[in-house]
Amino acid sequence: MGRDLFTVLLAEDVVTLSQLSQLFDRSVDEVLELMQRMPMDTAAITEVLKISRETVDKKRFRALQELRHQFWDRQLKIKTDSPEVLRKPRVSI
């Protein structure tokens, strides 16, 4: 297994394999198999999740947007002493 997100989360004891399995509603063996296939291209994701390429693209875009928002919010909490920090408006998609 490489250093994909799941491997890092497991290595740092952020989540257990059992928790990942429950979260994705897949068996532990399926999760391990998916981890071996990462990173996956769009075609592989459409095959595994049985969804369209367009849906994969939309989900990827929304996930990146959410990560940006969470990162921005965390940066704001770090910089609360700074009066020039303005809250970035959240974009709805």
WOHUHU-V493857 format. One record per pair of residues at least 6 apart in sequence whose ideal C-beta (glycine too) atoms are under 6 Angstrom apart, sorted by the first residue. I is the first residue (numbers start at 1). J is the second residue. Records with the same first field share a line. If there is no record, write none. Layout:
I=J  J
This chain:
1=7  35
4=38
6=35
9=15
17=28
20=31
21=28  31
42=53  56
45=56
46=53  56
69=90
72=88
76=85
79=85
